[in-house]
Amino acid sequence: MGKRGKKHREPQGRRGGDASDDDDILPSSAYDVPPPTNDREHQESESGEEQEEGNDDGGRAWAAAAPSKFHLYQLSVQSPKGDISYMQKFFLMYVGGRFPLHLQEDFCGTALLSCEWLCSDPRRTAIGVDLDLEALNWCLENNLNKVGGDGCSRISLLHGNVLRPQEACVVKHQVEDLVKDLALCDKNGASEAVTTNERDDSEVQGCFTNASMKIDALPNRDIVCAFNYSCCCLQKRKDLVLYFKHAFNALSKKGGIFVMDLYGGASSECKLRLRRRFSNFTYVWEQAEFDIINRRTKISLHFHLGKQRIIRHAFSYDWRLWSLPEIKDCLEEAGFQSIHVWIRKMPDTTDIQNSGEFTVGRDVKYEKVASFQQQDAWNAYIVGVANV
């Protein structure tokens, strides 16, 4: 929620200039896509995905430049300022007594949120954990260099499994040549500088990072978060509880919070395809049929860059769609003293107005709820509180 009595403004920053008040920025996630931000996007043709972009020279040139799937994901899926605004609000509301400085972003991918966290206050530190070494390296080359001179000293990117964080290894980099080169280490500890253009996929998957620093040696966190529905990757209850225990143990003994997001509603349990236009590309969320016995579905994210290029299955997931009561029970079992749910109603996917493009109303905001009647679509923050 934004400040009392104010309406939310649209996510800005990279979508149209810096926001003047972070508390009024609505976050987005893979399913919770942001609303239009300019007149051009409103006026674009709705006649088909392949021809809607690239109708001008600028669009064709942008498609020809072959933007990274990670860059497209950040543009279409993430709004880190909004997430940070809500996390700050939750921390001050449920813990208080101090300003949150230390963040751990699990399933961090390119760690865009962590980098934005560092930019928001020079005292802040961040830890990012992910299994995808390619995404972590992309962060080093494209996100971390924008934080500032001391950014590298305030963040630790860990390559590893959130279920075994003690085994995660720190991804190292060369500060003096951050954008061009990465310091990669092999199994024997020998390192070499490898440029992005020289490194092929097998090399990315096969390299090892420096194991000299472990997650246990890092400062206890004020906030641990897992966004973009990443907890749905954990398909067994025992794994979900184990992960929540790791998150609980990582929090400061002075008190802290764990924050995750989740989507649901009637539309989440059926085959579904949603798309959202941006000025130079279209983002497509494709949801496969839903297995009601195992609560499993497969999600694919596609990017249409005009007739010149379509990136199909840029990101694919095999998810178990957890229910809110299941999440709450697992958090309690992991040790969290209180759990709070904040929900935001999403547009009806069956509405004719959303058949061509899925958008979010300007004034829709997250609200704390004790009960909530089922809707066609909703998005939620779940906050687990570890008290002093």
TITI-368509 format. One record per residue: residue in three letters; x, y, z of N, C-alpha, C, CB in turn. Coordinates in steps of 0.02 Angstrom, whole numbers, plus 32768, in hexadecimal, padded with zeros to 4 digits. Each point is the difference from the previous one (the first is absolute). Glycine has a CB too. Example, Ala and Ser with C-alpha at 12.3 -4.5 7.8 and 13.67 -1.06 7.14 Angstrom:
<recs>
ALA82947EE481867FD3803B8000802D803C80007FA17FC5803E
SER804D80707F9E802A803B80037FD980378025803B7FE07F94
</recs>
This chain:
<recs>
MET802A7FC480007FD6803C8000802B803E80007FA67FC2803C
GLY804180737FA78024803F80017FF1802680407FFC80047F83
LYS801A803880807FF28029803C7FB5800C8006807180377FF7
ARG7F797FCE80467FB88007800D7FE5803E7FDC800D7FC7806F
GLY7FBB802E7F6E7FDF80387FDF8019800F7FBA7FED802E806F
LYS80497FAE7F7C801A800C7FBD7FEE7FC77FD2805E80428031
LYS7FA07FCE7F8F7FF67FCD7FCE80437FEA7FE67F9080307FE1
HIS80717F928006803E7FE57FE3800B801D7FBB7FF37F978042
ARG804D80777FB1801480137FBC801E7FC47FDF801480778022
GLU7FF67F8D7F9D80187FC77FDA804B7FF7800C7FA780127FAA
PRO80727FB0805080487FF480038023802B7FCD7FED7F8B8029
GLN804A80967FED8024802B7FD180487FE97FFD7FB480618019
GLY807D7FCB7FFA80447FEA7FFA80107FF17FB87FFD7FD18074
ARG80137FF07F7D80147FEF7FBC7FC680037FD080587FB8802F
ARG7F6980507FEA7FC780047FD37FE980487FF57FDE7F8E8026
GLY804880A17FEE7FE980447FF08015803480327FA27FCC7FC9
GLY8099802F805380198032802D7FFB7FEA80487FDF80567FAF
ASP80467FCB807D80027FEE80467FC080148023807B800B7FFF
ALA7F707FCA802F7FC4800E80278012803080387FCF7F907FE4
SER8003809A802E800D803180347FF27FE580457FE580597FAF
ASP7FF57F7080557FF07FE480427FFC7FB57FF97FC180688022
ASP80717F757FF880047FB87FF87FC47FDC8020807B800A7FFD
ASP7F67801380367FC87FE080227FC47FF97FD28029802D806C
ASP7FD57FFA7F5E7FC780007FD4800A7FD57FC27FE48071802A
ILE80537F6A7FD4800E7FD77FC57FE57FBA800C806780457FE5
LEU7F6F7FA47FED7FE67FBC800680337FCF7FE37F89802A7FF9
PRO80847FA0802A802D7FCD7FE57FDC7FD57FCD80407FFF806B
SER7FE67FDB7F717FE27FD07FD180267FBF80067FDC805C7FB1
SER80077F70803480217FBF7FFE7FEF7FE07FBF7FFC7FF4807D
ALA80197FCE7F7A7FFA7FDF7FBF7FB980017FE680617FB9801E
TYR7F6F803F800E7FBA7FFF7FED7FDF8044800B7FFB7F86801D
ASP8020809E80137FE680418014802280377FD77FE87FD68075
VAL8006802E7F4A8023802C7FD37FEB80498009800A7FA17FAF
PRO8024808E80457FF18047800B7FD2801C7FCA806E800C8038
PRO7F6E80297FD87FD280207FD0802580297FCD7FA980028057
PRO803580157F74802080297FCD801E803F801E7FB17FD37FAB
THR8085804580378021803B801B8003803B7FD080427FB38045
ASN7FA980437F7D7FFF803A7FD37FCB7FF57FCA807A80158016
ASP7F7780227FC67FCA7FFF7FCF80107FD17FC67FE480748020
ARG805B7F867FCF80127FD77FC77FEB7FB7800C8060804C7FE6
GLU7FA97F9D80587FEF7FBB800F7FB47FF77FFB80657FF5804A
HIS7F75803E7FC97FB77FFC7FFB7FE97FFC7FB77FF68040806B
GLN80307FE27F697FEA80087FBB80187FC97FD27FFE80798014
GLU802D7F5B8004801B7FCD7FD47FC97FD07FE7806E8008803D
SER7F9C7FDD7F897FCF7FD37FE37FF77FC2802A801D802A7F8F
GLU7FA67FBB80757FF17FC380257FF27FC77FD07FD28044805F
SER80467FC07F657FED7FCF7FCD80267FBF80047FE3805E7FB8
GLY80557FA0806C80267FC180058043800B80207FC67FD57F9B
GLU80547FF78088803D80088026803C800A7FD37FCF7FBA8059
GLU803480217F6F803C80037FD7800780427FDB7FFA7F867FF4
GLN7FCE809E7FFE8006803D7FD97FF7803E80297FD77FC17FA0
GLU801B803880A17FF2803C8026803D802980107FA07FC58030
GLU809B80197FD6803E80268008802380017FBC800A7FE0807B
GLY802880487F7F802780007FC37FDE80227FC680337F998028
ASN7F9A80907FE47FDE80227FCA802580417FED7F947FCF8026
ASP80A080417FFF8028803B7FEF80497FEC80017FA9804E8031
ASP80807FDD7FB380477FF17FFB80207FF78045800580407F96
GLY7FE47FE7809A801C7FFA80437FF47FBB801E7FF080798010
GLY7FD37F6D7FE67FF07FBE801A80297FCA7FDF7F8E80278019
ARG807B7FDE7FA480277FCE7FDC8049800280157FB180097FA0
ALA806A80348069804680068015800A7FE48045800C80657FB8
TRP7FC37FA6807480067FE780457FFE7FB480007FCA8068802D
ALA800A7F7A7FAB7FFC7FB87FFC80407FE27FE37F8480087FF2
ALA8098801B7FDC803C7FE77FE0803C800180307FD480287F93
ALA8028800480A080378004803180037FC4802E7FF6807B7FFA
ALA7FD87F5880027FFE7FC280278009800D804B802C7FC37F9D
PRO7FA5806080838005800C804880007FBE80267FC7806F7FF2
SER805A7F91804680057FC480297FBB7FEE801D8078801C801B
LYS7F7C7FA47FEE7FC27FEA801F7FFD801A80497FFD7F997FB6
PHE803C806F80698001801A80457FEB80498001805B7FAF801D
HIS7FBB80777FB27FEC80467FFC7FB580067FF48072801F7FD4
LEU7F747FB880007FB880017FF27FD87FEC803D80187FE67F88
TYR80007FE9809C7FDF7FEA803D7FFC8039803380287F8B7FEC
GLN800F8098801D8001803780307FCF80377FEC80777FE68019
LEU7F8680287FA77FD380357FE97FB67FEE8009805780217FAE
SER7F997FA080457FBA7FED7FFE7FE57FE2804080117FED7F89
VAL801A7FF880A17FE97FDB803B800D8024804180157F997FC0
GLN8023808880478015801980417FF5804A800A80537FA68001
SER7F9C806D803D7FFD804680168020800280457F96801A7FBC
PRO80AC7FE8804880217FFA80407FF28038803280587FC47FC3
LYS7F9D807980237FF18036802F7FC07FF48026803C804E7FB4
GLY7F927F9680297FC27FF1802280087FCA80347FC480217F9A
ASP80607FAA8055800C7FCB80318025801A803D80027FAD7FA3
ILE8030807D80528026801B80387FD4802C802C80687FFD7FBA
SER7F6D802B80267FD3802B80267FD37FD7802E800280527FA3
TYR7FE37F7780437FD57FD5802A80287FDD80367FB37FF07F9F
MET80887FF8805180297FDD80328012802F8039802E7FB57FA6
GLN7FE48088804A800D803180347FC3800B802C805480387FB6
LYS7F737FCE802B7FC2800A80247FF27FC6802F7FD380447FA0
PHE80347F7F80467FF47FC5802980317FFC803B7FD47FC57F9A
PHE806B804A805880327FFC80357FF18031803880557FDC7FAC
LEU7F9E806280437FF1803380327FC07FF18025803D80547FBB
MET7F937F8D80237FC07FF1801F80057FC580317FC7802C7F99
TYR805D7FA0805380007FC28027803D7FF6802C7FBD7FD07FA5
VAL80798054804E803D7FFB8029800E80438021802F7FA67FB5
GLY7FDF808C8022800C80448019803F8006802A7F8680107FFF
GLY8084802C801B803A800C802B804080117FDC7FCB7FB5804E
ARG8037803E7F72803C80107FD87FED7FFF7FB7804D7FCE8058
PHE7FE0804D7F7F7FF580027FB8801F7FC37FE07FFE807F8001
PRO7FE07F5D7FD3801C7FC37FE2803A80107FD17F917FC98009
LEU80A780168003803D800C7FD980197FC37FDA801C80568053
HIS7FD67F6E7FC7801F7FC47FE57FCB7FD27FE0805C80088057
LEU7FAB7FEC7F687FD07FDA7FD8801F7FC07FE57FC5806A7FE2
GLN80147F60801E80127FC57FDA7FCA7FF27FCD80417FD08063
GLU7FD2802E7F5E7FD17FF27FC9800C7FB97FE87FFC807B7FDE
ASP7FD87F57803480067FBB7FE87FDF7FFA7FBC80017FD68076
PHE80167FF87F637FE97FF97FBB800A80427FDB7FAB7FA78022
CYS808F80787FE7800980467FEC8006800B7FB580368012806D
GLY7FDD7FBA7F6D800A800A7FB8803680337FF37F897FE37FEC
THR806580537FF2803180357FF18009803180397FE27FF47F89
ALA7FFE7FFF80B080088028803D7FF0804A7FF680577FAF8024
LEU7F79805E7FB17FEC80467FF47FE6801F80417FE47FE57F89
LEU7FF57FF6809D7FE6801A803E8037801080327F997FBD7FED
SER8099801780178038800C802E8027803F7FEC80077F858015
CYS800380847FAB8024803B7FE87FD98040800E80367FBB7FA7
GLU7F89804280507FD6803A80108001800E804B7FB67FE77F9D
TRP804C7FE4808B800580078049803F802680137FC07F94800E
LEU8078805B7FD2803F8023800E7FFC80497FED803D7F957FEE
CYS7FA280797FDA7FFA80457FE87FD5802A802E800F7FD87F8C
SER7FC3800980997FD080258028801E801D80407FA87FB87FD2
ASP8092802E80448020801A803C80487FE780027F918002803F
PRO809F802B7FC980477FEB7FFE80157FD4803A801780697FC6
ARG7FBE7F90806D80117FD480397FE97FB97FF47FF78062804C
ARG7FE47F937F817FE07FBF7FF7802F7FCC7FE17F93803C7FF3
THR80617F85802080237FC77FE47FCD7FCF7FE48061800E8051
ALA7FB67FC67F827FD37FD07FE180247FBF7FF27FBF805D7FCC
ILE801B7F6D803880177FBD7FEE7FCE7FE57FCD80387FEC8073
GLY7FE27FFB7F567FD57FE17FCD80137FB87FF77FF2806E7FC6
VAL7FDD7F65803A800C7FB87FFA7FD97FE57FC480147FF5807D
ASP800E7FE67F577FDD7FE37FC780297FC67FE47FCA806F7FE5
LEU80137F617FFC80207FC77FDF801980107FBB7FB77FB68042
ASP803180817FA0801080107FBB803E802C7FFD7F867FF77FE0
LEU80B37FEB8012803E80267FFE800180327FC7803A7F9F8033
GLU7FA580507F967FFC802E7FC87FDD804180147FFF7F9F7FB0
ALA7FCA805B80757FDC803C8017802A802980307F947FC37FF2
LEU8091801C803B802B80238030803780257FDC7FE67FAB8057
ASN803980347F77803480227FD97FE4803B7FD9803D7F937FF7
TRP7F8580657FF07FE080387FDD7FF7803B802E7FC57FAF7FB4
CYS802B8043808B7FFA803680328042802580077FA87FBF803C
LEU808F801C7FC9804180208007800F802F7FC680277F9D8040
GLU7FC5804E7F85801180277FC47FCF80397FF280327F997FD3
ASN7F90806180447FCD802F7FEA7FDB802580387FF37FB77F9F
ASN800B802E809D7FDC80218036802E801D80357FA37FB27FEC
LEU808D80278029802980168039802A803D7FEF80027F8B8028
ASN8012807B7F99802A80397FEC7FDB80428004803F7FB47FB6
LYS7F7E804A80527FD8803D80057FF4801780477FCA7FDF7F96
VAL804D7FF9809A7FF380108046802C803880197FDE7F8A8012
GLY806180777FD9802F8032801980417FDF80147FA180468027
GLY808F7FE47FE980437FE8800E80067FCD80388026806B7FD8
ASP7FB17F9C805C80057FD380397FCD7FC77FFD802A805F8043
GLY7FB17F9D7F857FCC7FCD7FFC801A7FB980077FC3804D7FB8
CYS80777FA6802A801C7FBC800180117FEA8047802D80137F8E
SER7FE4801C809D80127FEE80447FC47FF6802D806880407FF1
ARG7F5C7FD27FF67FC47FFA80297FD17FC87FEA800A80798015
ILE800B7F607FBA7FD57FCA7FE880287FBF7FFA7FB880537FC3
SER80287F76804D801E7FBE7FF77FCF7FD77FD5803F80068070
LEU7FD77FE77F557FD87FD57FD580167FB880097FF0805E7FAC
LEU7FE17F77806780107FBB80107FE17FD17FCD8007801E8079
HIS80237FB77F6C7FE87FCD7FD27FF37FC08027804280337FA0
GLY7F7D7FBB80677FF07FC580267FB57FF68007806A800E803D
ASN7F857FBD7FE77FBB7FEC800B7FE7801D804180137F957FBF
VAL7FB2808A80407FE5801E803E7FF17FCB80347FD0805D7FBC
LEU802B7F6480307FF57FCA803080417FEA80227F9E7FDA7FBC
ARG809A803A802780427FF1801D802B803F7FFD7FF87F867FDE
PRO7FF380AF8043802480407FFA80477FFD801A7F938039800B
GLN807B7F9A802480447FFB801B80327FE77FCC7FCE7FEA8070
GLU801A7FF97F59802C7FE87FCB800880337FC87FDD7F8C801C
ALA7FFF80AB7FE7800380327FCA8044802280007F8580138009
CYS80927FFE7FBB804180207FF67FF880477FE580337F8F7FEB
VAL7FF9809C802A7FFD80467FEB801A80087FB9800D80248078
VAL7FCD7FFF7F5F801680117FBD802F803B80047F947FD47FCD
LYS80A88024801B803280358005800380287FBF80437FBB8050
HIS7FD680827FB58006802A7FC5803D802C80087F857FFF7FEE
GLN8091801D7FDB8037802F80007FE480467FFE804C7FAE7FC5
VAL7FBC807580727FE180438006801A80307FCA7FF47FEC807B
GLU804C800D7F74801C80317FD27FE77FF67FB8806480048049
ASP7F7F7FC37FA87FE67FF57FBC7FBF7FDA800580757FFF7FD0
LEU7F5D801C80577FC27FDD80127FD57FF07FC480048039806D
VAL7FF77FF67F647FD17FF77FCA80197FCC7FCD7FDB80768010
LYS80667F8B7FE180197FD67FCA80147FBA8017802780677FC9
ASP7FF87F948070801D7FC080147FE47FE780418066801F7FC4
LEU7F9B7FA080447FEE7FE0803F803A7FD480157F8480027FE3
ALA80897FFB805E80327FD2801A7FDE7FBF800F8046805F8030
LEU7FC77F6E7FA87FE07FBF800880337FCE801A7FAE80197FA4
CYS803C7FBC8088802E7FD0801F7FEB7FB97FED80168050805F
ASP801B7F877F967FF17FBA7FF180027FD78040802E800D7F8B
LYS7FCA7FB2806E7FFC7FD5803A8040800280297FB27FB77FC2
ASN80868056801E80408001802380118044801E80257FA87FB3
GLY7FAD80888043800B8042801D8026802F7FD37FFF7FCA806C
ALA8016801F7F598023802B7FD17FCE802D7FDE805A7FAA7FEE
SER7FB78096800D7FD180307FE4801B801D7FBF7FD6801A8072
GLU7FFC7FFD7F65801480227FC37FC980317FEE80437F9C7FDA
ALA7FD1809980037FD080337FEA7FE37FEA7FBE803F805C803C
VAL7F7F7FA27FC17FDE7FEA7FC47FCC80337FED80147F88801C
THR7FED80917FA77FCE80307FEB7FC07FDC7FEF8059804D7FD6
THR7F717FD9802A7FBF7FE37FF17FFE7FE27FBA7FCB8053804D
ASN80537FCF7F837FFD7FE87FBB80287FC07FF87FF280757FD9
GLU80427F81805080297FC57FFA7FE37FC480248061804A7FF6
ARG7F707FC080387FE77FCB802A7FC27FE17FE1802E80398066
ASP7FD57F867F8B7FC57FDF7FE47FD67FE28038803E7FE87F95
ASP7F887FFB80597FD17FE78031801E7FC9802B7FA4801D7FB4
SER80847FB6802E801D7FCA80278031801A80337FF17FB37F9F
GLU803280848050802F801D802D7FDD8020803C804F80137FA1
VAL7F78800E80517FD9802080357FE77FCB80307FDF805C7FB3
GLN80077F6D80337FE47FCD802B80367FDA80257FA07FF67FB2
GLY809C8007803380337FD6801E802F8023802F7FF87FBE7F9C
CYS80088086806780308023802A7FEC7FFD8049801B804B7FA0
PHE80157FC0808B7FF48000804880158043801D80107F828005
THR7FCF80918030800F8041801F802B7FF7803D7F94802D7FD5
ASN808580098044802D7FFF803A7FDA7FEC803E804780587FCB
ALA7FCF7F7680597FDD7FE6803A801E801980427FE47F9C7FBE
SER80458098803F80228017803C7FD0802280318068800E7FBC
MET7F5F800B802D7FD08021802C7FBF7FD97FFF803580707FEB
LYS7FAF7F8280507FC27FDB80057FC9802C801B80407F978013
ILE7F8280557FE07FC7802880147FFB8007804C7FC57FDA7F99
ASP80537FF4808C7FFD80038049802C8037801C7FE97F868001
ALA804980907FD9802E803380187FE780477FF3805C7FB07FED
LEU7F6C80567FF07FE580417FEF7FD2801A803680097FE37F87
PRO7FEC805F807C7FD6801D80357FB97FE37FFE8044806A7FFB
ASN7F9D7F8F80407FBA7FEB80037FD580347FDD80147FC1806C
ARG7FB880277F757FD7802C7FD67FC4801D802580247FBD7F9E
ASP7FC9807F804F7FC2801E80187FC47FE47FDA803F80698020
ILE7FCC7F8B7F9F7FCB7FE97FD4801C7FC97FD37FC680718002
VAL80157F597FF7800D7FCD7FCD7FC37FFE7FD4804C7FBB804D
CYS7FBE80447F717FC780007FD280087FCC7FCA7FEF80798017
ALA7FD87F717FCE7FFE7FD17FC87FC580157FD480347FA08044
PHE7FDB80847F857FCC801C7FD67FF97FDB7FBD8014806E8037
ASN7FBE7FAA7FA17FF07FE37FBF7FEA7FB780058053804E7FCD
TYR7F8A7FA4806B7FE07FBE800C80337FC880027F9A802A7FC8
SER80A37FE7804C80367FCE7FFE7FF57FC6802F804C805B7FE2
CYS7F8F7FAE80547FF57FC9802E7FD67FC87FDF800680508060
CYS7FD97FC07F697FDB7FCC7FDC802F7FCE7FDE7FA480527FED
CYS809C7FC0800E80317FD07FE6800B7FC680308038805D7FC1
LEU7FBA7FAE807F80087FCC80337FBF7FD98002805280468044
GLN7FB07F7C7FA77FC27FDB7FF47FEE7FD080398018800A7F88
LYS80147FED80A87FF27FD580387FFA802A8040803D7FA07FC9
ARG7F94804C80617FF58026803E803E8001802C7F877FE07FFA
LYS809C7FE9800A803C7FFE802B803580307FE67FE77F88801C
ASP801D80817FA28030802F7FE57FEB8048800E801D7FAE7FA7
LEU7FA2805F80557FE88043800F800E801380497FA77FF37FA7
VAL804B7FDE8087800D800D8047804B8009800C7F9A7FBC801F
LEU808F801A7FC1804980078007801880447FE9800C7F847FF1
TYR7FDA80927FD5801480427FE87FEB803780307FF67FD67F8B
PHE7FCD8026808F7FE98032802F802B800080407F8B7FF47FD2
LYS808D7FD28043802C7FFC803A804280237FF37FCA7F948021
HIS805080637FA2803E80237FEE7FF5804C800180247F9D7FBA
ALA7FA38078802B7FF1804880007FF9801A80477FC57FF37F91
PHE80197FE7809A7FF7801480468044800680237F907FC78002
ASN809C80097FF4804180008022802E80377FE67FF47F868011
ALA800080927FB2802A80357FE47FEE8045801C800B7FBC7F99
LEU7FBA804A80867FEA804280188022801380407F927FEC7FCA
SER8072805580408021801C803B7FDE7FE98040802380637FBC
LYS80047F9280787FE47FEE80417FDA803B801F805F7FAE8011
LYS7FA9808D7FD37FDB803A80177FBA80037FE1806C803D800F
GLY7F867F947FC57FBF7FFF7FDE8007800E7FB67FCB80258069
GLY800C7FBB7F6F8002800A7FB97FC37FE37FDF807D7FFE8003
ILE7F7F80097FBB7FC67FE67FDB80167FDA7FC27FBB8060802A
PHE801C7F6F7FC480067FDD7FC07FC480147FD680417F9E8034
VAL7FCA80757F8E7FCA80167FD380037FD87FBF800280758033
MET7FC57F6F7FBA7FFB7FDE7FC07FBF80157FDE80437F9E802B
ASP7FB880547F947FC2800E7FDD7FE27FC07FE4802B80727FE3
LEU7F957F92800E7FDB7FC67FE87FC6801A7FD680217FB98064
TYR7FCC80217F697FC580117FD97FCD7FC98006804680447FB0
GLY7F7C7FCB803F7FCC7FCE80047FC080197FE280357FD28066
GLY7F95800B7FA87FBF80107FE47FE97FC97FD08019807A800C
ALA7FA87F8B7FDE7FE57FCD7FD380297FF97FC07F8F8017802F
SER808B80207FB880257FFE7FC180447FE080077FC480667FDE
SER80557F93806080417FE1800A7FFF7FB57FF9801C805E804C
GLU7FA87F857FB17FF97FB87FFD7FE27FE97FBD7FF27FFE807C
CYS802280247F507FE97FED7FBD803380177FCD7F8680078024
LYS80727FE27F9F802C80167FCA7FF4804A7FF380017F8C7FCD
LEU8035809A802B7FF880497FFC803A801D7FD87FC38002806E
ARG802E80327F6E803380257FDA7FF1804B800780117F9F7FAE
LEU801E8086806D7FF880488009803A80237FDE7FC37FF0806D
ARG8031804B7F7A803680267FE17FFD8049801580017FB17FA0
ARG8038806E805E800680468013803080227FD07FE87FE68079
ARG800280517F68802980247FD0802C803480227FA97FED7FAA
PHE80948017803F802C80378010801280237FBF802F7FC48067
SER7FF680717F9C800A80287FC380247FDA7FC9800480648048
ASN80297F6E7FCA80277FDE7FCD7FF97FB48001804F805D8007
PHE7F897F8880257FF77FB880027FBF7FEF8025807D7FEF7FFD
THR7F707FD27FFE7FC57FE7802480157FC7802D7FB480237FA1
TYR80367FDF809C800E7FCD80327FC37FD18003804D804E8043
VAL7FBF7F717FBB7FCA7FCF8000800A7FCF80397FF3800B7F84
TRP7FD97FEE80A57FFD7FCE80367FD47FC77FE780118058805C
GLU800B7F6C7F9F7FDB7FC67FE97FFD7FCC8038802380167F89
GLN7FA27FD8808A7FF47FD280377FE17FC07FE57FF180608052
ALA802E7F677FBB7FE77FC17FE77FC57FE9802A80737FE17FD6
GLU7F707FE680167FC87FE4802580167FEF80477FCE7FD37F95
PHE8002802E8099800F7FFA80477FEE7FBA80197FEB807B800F
ASP80457F6580137FF77FBE801D7FE580098047805E7FCD7FB9
ILE7F62802480537FE2800D804180167FCE80357F9E80307FC4
ILE807B7F96802980187FCF80318041801780207FC87FA47FBF
ASN8066807280188042801680188008804B8003802E7F987FD2
ARG7F9E808D8019800180497FFC803D80197FD97FC38005806F
ARG80477FDC7F58803A800F7FD77FEA80207FBE80407FA18035
THR7FE9808D7FB47FF6801E7FBE804480147FE57F8B8028801E
LYS80787FE27FA1803D80187FE17FF480467FE380247F8A7FE5
ILE800C80A280297FFB80457FEB8039800F7FCF7FCB8022806E
SER802580017F5C803280167FD07FF9804B7FF580027F8F7FC8
LEU803680938034800180487FF1801F80087FBB80098020807B
HIS7FD480047F598017800C7FBC8008804B7FF57FC87F977FD6
PHE8064807C7FFC800980467FEE7FFC80067FB4804880168066
HIS7F8980137F837FF7800D7FB8802080437FF07F947FBC7FFC
LEU809F80417FDA8026803C7FEE7FF080177FB9805B7FDC804E
GLY7F6A80177F9B7FEE800F7FBB800C7FC47FD4801C80788013
LYS7FDB7F917FAC80087FC97FD180487FE77FFD7FA1802D7FBE
GLN808D7FFE805680467FED7FFA80147FCA8032801780737FD9
ARG7FC97F8D806380167FD080327FCA7FF48034807680267FEE
ILE7F827F9B80237FD47FEC803780287FD1802D7F97800C7FB9
ILE806E8005808780237FD680307FCB7FD6802480608054800F
ARG7F977F707FDA7FCF7FD3801F80217FDB803A7FC27FF37F92
HIS8017800380A180177FDB803B8042801E801A7FC87F977FD6
ALA803B80AC802D803B8020801B800C7FE980487FEC80647FB5
PHE7FDD7F94806F80037FE480447FC77FCE80078035806A8030
SER7FD97F5B7FE97FCE7FCD800A80047FE4804680047FE37F86
TYR7FC2801080987FFE7FE980457FCF7FC68008801D80748027
ASP7FF47F5F80057FD47FCA80157FEE800F804980337FA97FAF
TRP7F91806F805D7FED801A80417FCB7FD68023801C80717FD6
ARG7FEA7F8E806C7FC77FEB80297FE18040801B80367F908020
LEU7F8C807A7FD37FDE803D80167FE77FF580487FDE801E7F88
TRP80477FFB80A77FEE7FF980467FC4802B801280787FE7801B
SER7F62800380157FC8802880198017802B803A7FAC7FA87FDB
LEU8030808C80348012802B803880007FDB80437FD080607FC1
PRO7FFF7F75804E80047FDB8040803D7FD380047F8480048005
GLU80907FDD7FC3803B7FD68001803F802A800F7FC97FB37FAE
ILE803C808680338039802C800D8002801680497FFB80297F89
LYS7FCC7FEA80927FFD8016804680147FC8802F7FA680527FE2
ASP80417F72801280117FC7802B804B7FF17FFF7F8D7FD17FEC
CYS809080317FD980477FF17FF9802B803680217FE87FC47F95
LEU8004807B80658024803680227FFE7FF8804B7FE6804D7FA0
GLU7FE07FA2807A7FFA7FF58048802B7FC680177F8C802E7FFC
GLU80747F9C7FDD80297FC68011804B80127FFF7FA77FB57FD1
ALA806C80798004804680157FFB8015802E80397FF87FF47F85
GLY7FD9802680A280128028803A7FE78047800080607FBA8006
PHE7F80805C7FC57FE880457FFE7FC6800980308025800B7F87
GLN7FDE802B80A17FCF800A80357FBD801A7FE6805E8016804C
SER7FA3800F7F7F7FC1801A7FE4800780067FB47FE7803E806B
ILE7FE17FB77F727FFF80037FB77FC8802F7FEC802E7F8A7FF5
HIS7FE080A17FDA7FD080327FEA7FFA7FFC7FB4801B804C8062
VAL7FA77FBB7F867FF37FFB7FB87FE580437FE87FE87F848009
TRP803780957FC27FEB803D7FDE7FED7FED7FB9804B804A8049
ILE7F777FC47FA37FE77FEA7FBF7FEC803B7FD47FD87F968036
ARG8030805F7F8B7FED80317FCD7FD67FDC7FCB806880468015
LYS7F5B7FD17FE17FD47FE27FCD801980137FBB7F9D8003804F
MET80667FCB7F858017800B7FBC7FC580037FD1806C7FC5801A
PRO7F9D80567FAA7FC980037FCF7FE67FBA7FEF8030806B7FD2
ASP7F917F91801E7FE17FC17FEB801B7FEC7FBC7F98801B8043
THR80887FAB7FB9801E7FEB7FC07FCC7FED7FCC80617FD98040
THR7F61801D7FD57FCB7FEF7FD07FDD803D7FE47FF07F95803C
ASP801F80A67FE07FE2803D7FE88016800F7FB97FFB802C8075
ILE7FD77FE97F618010800D7FBA803680367FFA7F8C7FE07FE0
GLN8077804E8050803280357FFD80467FE5800B7FAB80508029
ASN805B7F757FF580427FE3800D80127FC97FCF7FF0801D8078
SER7FE57FD77F57800D7FCA7FD1803E800C7FD67F877FE97FFE
GLY808780567FF3803A80107FD8803C801480287FB380217FA8
GLU80417FFC80928038801A80287FED80038049802980437F9E
PHE7FFF7F9E808B7FF27FFC8048801E803D80227FFE7F827FFC
THR7FD980A780258018803D80207FE6800480488005803A7F91
VAL801C7FF080967FEF800980467FE68046800B80577FAC8022
GLY7F73805B80047FE58041800D802F802D80267F917FCC8000
ARG806B80757FF3802E802F801E7FFB8005804C7FFA803F7F96
ASP7FCA7FB780857FF6800B80477FFC7FBE80287FC680697FE3
VAL80487F5F7FFD7FFE7FC08024803D7FFB802C7FC07FC97FA2
LYS80368025809D80377FFD802F7FFA7FC3802C8009807D7FFE
TYR802E7F70802080017FC8802F7FE28016804380667FCF7FC7
GLU7F71800580557FE1800E804080077FC3802E7FAF80517FC9
LYS805C7FBC807680047FCA80307FBB7FE1800A806380378039
VAL7F9A7F877FC47FBF7FDE800680067FC580307FE180237F8B
ALA7FE87FCF80987FFB7FC4802A7FD87FCB7FDB800780458068
SER7FCE7FCF7F6A7FDC7FD37FD47FF580237FBE7FC67FC78063
PHE803080117F697FFB801D7FBD7FD97FD07FD4806E803E800D
GLN7F5C7FD97FD57FD77FD67FD680237FF47FBC7F98802C8039
GLN80627F987FAF80217FED7FC27FED802E7FC780027F8A8027
GLN803080867FAF7FF8802A7FC6801A7FDB7FC3800A80698047
ASP7FEE7FB57F80801D7FE27FC4804C800180037F9C80257FBE
ALA80808012805E8048800580058013802F803A800C7FEB7F84
TRP8027800280A1801B802A8035804B7FF680077F917FFB803C
ASN808E80357FE380487FFD800E80098011804A801F80207F88
ALA80107FC080998007800980488049800480167F947FC3800F
TYR807880648024803D7FFD80287FF07FD7803F802B80727FD3
ILE80017F60803F7FFC7FDD803F803C8015802A7FC07F9D7FCD
VAL8034807B806F80368019802B80047FD5803E7FEF80767FD5
GLY804B7F6A8035800E7FDA803C802C8029802E7FF57F937FC1
VAL7FF78073807E8023802C803080257FD580337FAA805A7FF0
ALA80977FB4801680297FE18034800B80358035803A7FB07FAE
ASN7FA5804A808A80028033803580417FFB80277F847FFD8008
VAL80898038801E803C8002802A7FFD7FCA8034800B807B7FED
</recs>
